[in-house]
Amino acid sequence: MRKREKNSSNKFVNSWKKLGPGLVTGASDDDPSGIATYSQAGAAYGLSTLWTAIVAFPLMASIQQMCARIGIVTSQGLTGTLKKHYPRPLLYLMLVFSFPAIVMNIGADIAGMGAVGNLLFPSIDANYFSVLFTIILLGLIIYLPYQKIASVLKYLCIVMLVYFIVPFLYKQDFKEILKATFIPTIKFDKDFIAIIVGILGTTISPYLFFWQASVEVEEMKGKHVIVNKKLIYEMNQDVDFGMTVSGFVMYFIILTTGTVLFKGGVHQIDTVEQAAMALKPLAGNLAYFLFAIGVIGTGLIAIPVLSGSISYIITETFGWEQGLDKKFHEAKAFYVIIGISLILGLSLNYIGITPIQSLIYTAILYGLTAPVLIGIILHISNNKKIMGVNVNGITSNILGFAALIIMTVAAVALIYLQLTDK
């Protein structure tokens, strides 16, 4: 009996050790700004948007798998591959759009973490928490080597489990939940379409494309491995697991706010702290506390990914030394860019741009760049000169082109919704 338990324990430990960038990428997808979007969807429309988690999962998993495969096969990040095989103007265009979008995303996440910190400790101003979290993150990123950072981020992912607990602290109608999950609800009005576009924009985010490819290269450094079917399979499993976690968290946040807040008469959530605070009188102190802790935990996971992705983009563009495995003096520009992105994100709180405005601007920029990037990723993934025998299979292409079409429609809808009040 003990031997069986020991073997089970060893299997779990070995499986946990094998989990790599996919888990961190998936967890970072549910950052505080994403939580705000999912919370608003649930509060405004109840369970009507639950089905989006089922639709989004295969799309984001397929794109992230392509990005990971590009990193493994080329030993370059997505930016390096773009630089080598595509016109420079296209690369610079992606840089121009990506930098402000990611900085605004960082700013919204820092503000969300600060506000939730203030809810947990009301005597301390939210701005102090924002500054504190920024300093802690900057210190961890600069002074910890990549393997340590990856380990810390991986264990922080455990905090995502709180979102699986909260809905069960409240009485649920499982028949209604199943219906909303598998039978899509479409409402042809501006606000509903806007929230669907927002969910897609915050779920299939361009910064994750760059991060996934670059961090796979980091994982491969120092490992003399052959790129074969087994390696690709393990990578796909890692990405699928991470995206599954992300999808479940998204699903349970909508479920939580769609039952607790919507049915409690709270239909407008603009920030994550409002979502946490609204849960307190309706679902009790434990749900409120767990939700707040989850926001801080996901912020600590997502911000290093956001700042790391923009640093990879810029340093690969200009051929500077980069890598989380390098010490500060070995890649000064890389870490300086990370520091600048965090400081700029923090400063948004002091120049009149609110977290919700940052989310809107971020969604617009992501919505414009995502279809173009997905198209380029599909082209690279099917290019035998770049990928050799590791080009896309039929399933990857079907899901990839579905993501391209859906995100293109979302981008057009996003522009239309911003230009018209009809």
N, C-alpha and C positions, 0 to 999 in steps of 0.2 A: 504493500500500500504506500509506504513512504517512498519507495523507489519510483513508483508511478507518479507520485506528486512531485518528486525531484525532477523527473524527466519532463513533466509538464511545465514546471518552473523554468527549466533550462531552455525549452522550446520557446517559451514566452520571451525570455531574456535575449535569445538569439534573434528572434523575429524583431524585437524592439531595436536591437543594434543595427539590423539591416535597413531599418527605415532611414531614409536619407532626406534629400531636399524636397521631395514630393510632399511630405507631411508638413514641413515648415511653410512651403508655398501655399498649400491648401488652408492652413490655419491663418496665414496672413491675409488671405482673401476675405476673411470675416473680421476685418478691422473695425474700429469704432465707427468710422464713417459708413461702412457697410451695415453695421448693426443699426445705425440710425435709419438707413433706407429700408431695411427689412421691418424695423419696428413701425415705421410710418405706414408701410404696406398693410401690416396686420391691424394696426389701430384704425386706419381709414376704411379698409375693406374686409375686415374679418378674415375668414379663411379662403377668400376668393382667389388669392394669389399663391396658395400652397403648391399648385401644380407647376409653378415656374421652377421649383427646385428640381423636379423630375426632368424637365426639359433642359435646364441649364447644365446639369451634371455631365452628360455625355459630350456636350459641346466643349465645355471648358477642359475636360479631361483629354479629349483628342488633341486640342491645340497645345496644351502643356506637354503632352507626350512628344509632339513634333518638336517643340522647343528643346526639350531635354535631349532628344535624339540628335538634333543639330549640334548641341554642345558636346556631346560624347563623340560623335563621328568627326567633327571638324577641329575639336580641341580649341574652339573659339566661342566667344559669346555671340549672341545674335547681332550685335553691333559690328563686331569684327567680320562676321560673314557678310553683312550688308556692305561694309566698306570694301571688301575684297571683290565682290561679285556684282555690285549694283552701282548706278550713277551716284556720285557724291551729293548732288542736290537733294536726292531722295533721303539720304542719311541725315543731312543737315535739317531737312524739313521735320523729320521724326524727332530730332533733338530739340528743335524750337518748340514743338508741340508738347513733348514729353516733360521737359524740365518744369515749366510752370504748373502743369497738371499734377505732377508728383509732389512738388513743394506745397501746393494747396492741399493735397491729400494728407501730407505730413502735418500741416497746420491744423486741419480739422481733427485729426487723430489726437494730437497733443492737447488741443482744447477740450476734446471729449474726455480724455483721461483726467485732465485737471479738474473739470467740472464734477466728475464722478468722485474724485478724491475729496473734493469739498463736501459732497453729500455724505460721505462716510465720516469725515472729520470737519464739521461745520465751522469750527473755530479758526480753521486755516483757510485763507483765501485761495480760490481756484487758480489764480495766476501763479502763486507760489508753488502749487503742485505741478503746474505746467513746466515751470523753470526746473524744478527738482527732477522730474521725469526726463527732461531733455539732457540735463547734466549726467544723470545715471546712464542713459542710453549712449551718450557720446563716449563716456569713460569705458563702458563695456565693449563697445565696437572697436575703439582704438587699442585698448590694452590686452584684450583677450585674443588669442590666436583663433583661426577659423574653426578648428575642431572643437574648441571650447565653446565658441559662439553657437555652433551647430548643436552641440549637446544641450546648452542652456535653453536655446529656442525649442528644441525637441521636447524637453521636460516641461517648458512653459505651455506647450500644446495641451497638456493634461487639464489645464484650466478650462479648455473648451467643453469639458464634460459637464460643467455647471449648466449649460444650456439644455442638456438632455434631462436634467433633474427638474428644472423650474416648471415645465408644463404639468408634471404629475403632482405638483403641490396644489393643483386646481382641478376641480371636477370637469371631466371631458366627455363630449358626445362623440364616441368613436365612429359611429355610422356617418355622422356629418363630416368628420375628419377624412375618412376614406373617400367619400364622394368628392370632396374638394381637392383631394390629392390626385385622383385619377380622371376626373372629368373637368377639363379646363373651363373656366368662366371668363368670358370676354365681354367687356362693357365698352361700347363705342362712345366714350366721352373723353375729353381732354385730360382730365386728372387721372383717370384710370390708366390710359395709355402712357401718360407721363411716368407713373409709378412702375409700370412694366419696363419701360425704357431705362428707368433708374436702376431697377433690379439687375437687368442685363448688363448695364454699364459698370456697376460695382462688382459684378460677379466675373465677367470676362474682361479683365483689366489689362491693358497693354504693359504696365510695369512688371506684371508677373511673367510675361513672355520673355523679357530681357533677363529678369532674375533667374528664371528656371535654367536657361541656356548657360548663363555665366557661372552659376553655382554648381552645375554639373561638371564644368571644367575644373572648378576648385576641388570637387570631390575626387576627380581623376588624378590630380597632381600627386606625384610621388608613388603612384600605384602603377606598376607595369602590368597592365591588363590588356587583353585582346578584345576588341569590339566584335562580339559575336552575338548569335541569337539569344544565348543565355543572359548576357549582360543587358541586351535590349529588353528582354522579358522581365528581368528584375527591376529595371528602370520603370517599365510600364506599370508593374505591380506597385511600386513606390508611389508613382504619380497618381494611380487610381485610388490608392488608400488615402492619400492626402486630399484629393478632390472629393472623395466620399465623406470624409470628416467635414470638409467645407460645406458640402451639400446638406448634410444632416444638421449642422449648426444653423445654416440659413433656414432650413425647414422648421426647426424647433423655435427659432426666434419669431418667425411669422406665426407659428402655432401658439406660442405664448402670448404675444401681443394681440393676436386675432381672437383669442378666447377671453383673456383677462381684461385687456384694455377696451377692445371693441364692444364687448358685451357689458362692460362697466361704464359705457358712455364716453370714453376718452377716444376721440377720433382724430386728433391732431397732435403729432409728435414731430418736433423740429430738431431735437437733439437727443443724444443718448442719455443725458442726465434726466431729461423729461421722461423718457421711457422707464428708467430705473425708479424715479420718484413716483410715477403713476402706479407702478406695481405695488408699492408699499401698503397703501390703504386697501387695495383690492385683493392682494394675494398674500399679504403678511410680510413680516420683517425678513424672514429667511429668503424668500424669492427676491426681494429687493436687494438684499446683501449679496446673494449669489450673482445676480445680474450685474451689479456694480463691479464686483471682483472680476467677473468675466470681461468687462469692458477694459479694465486696466491691463489684464493679462494679454488680451488680444492686441492691445496697443503696443505692449512690449515686444510682441512677436512681429507685428506688421511694420513698425517704424524702421527697424534695422533693414528689413527687406526693401522698403520704399527708398530709403537713403542709399542703400547698397546698390540698388538697380540704377538709380540716376548716376551714381559714381562710375559704375561699370560702363554705362552708355557714353559718358563724356570722356573717360580715360581711354576707352577703346577707339573712340572717334579720332582722338589726337595722338594715339600711339604712346600714351604715358604708362608708366608702371602701375599695375593694379593688382588687387587681390586681398581678400580678408586673411589669407595665410601669411601675408607679409607684415613685417613690423613697420611702425610709423616712418622711421628714417629710410626704409626701403621703398615706400610708395607714398611719399608725402602728399602729392597731388590728390591721390585717391582718397585719403582720409580727410584732407582739407575740404574736398567737395562734399563729403558726408557731413562734416561739421557745418559748412555753409548752408546746406539744405535743411539741417535741423534748426539752425538759427533763423533762417528765412521763414521756415514754417512756424516757429514760435512767434516771430515778429508780426505775423498776420493778425494775431490776437490784439495787437496794440495799434493797428493802423486803420481800424474801422471795418475790416472784412470779417464778418461773423462766420462761425463754423458752417452754418447752413448755406451761406453764399459760396464758401469754398467748395462745398459738396456740389453745388449746381455748376460752378465753373469747371470743376474737375470732371464731372459727368459729360459736359459739353465737349471738352478737349479729348477725353477718352473715347467718347462716341465718334468723334471725327477721325481719330487715328486708328482705332481698333480694326475697322474693315480693311484699311490699307495694309496694316501690319499682318492681318490674317491672310490676305492675298499673297503677300511676300513670303510668309512662312510656308504656305501651301506650295508656292513655286519652288522654294529652296528644297522642301521635303520631297519633291518629285523630280528634282534635278540630279540625274545620275552622275554628272561631272563633280558635283559637290558631295552627294550622299552615297555614291557607289551602289552597293546592293541593298543599302538600308533606306531605300525610298519608301514612300507611303504605300500601304496596302489599300485594298478596296474600301474596307470599313473606315479607315482613317480619312480617306478622301471624301467619302459620303458625309461623315460627321463634320469634317473640316469645311466643306463647301456649304453645308447647312448652317454652320456658324457664320460663315462669310455672308450668306444671304440674309440671315436674321439680323446680324449686327449692322448690315448695310441699311436694311429697312428701319432699324432702330435709330441709326444716325440721321437718316432722312426725316423720320418722325420727330427726332429731337430738335433738328433745325427748324422744322415747321412749327413745332409747339413754341419755340422761342420767338418766332417771327410773327405769330398770329395770336390774337386773343379770342379767336372764334371757338 
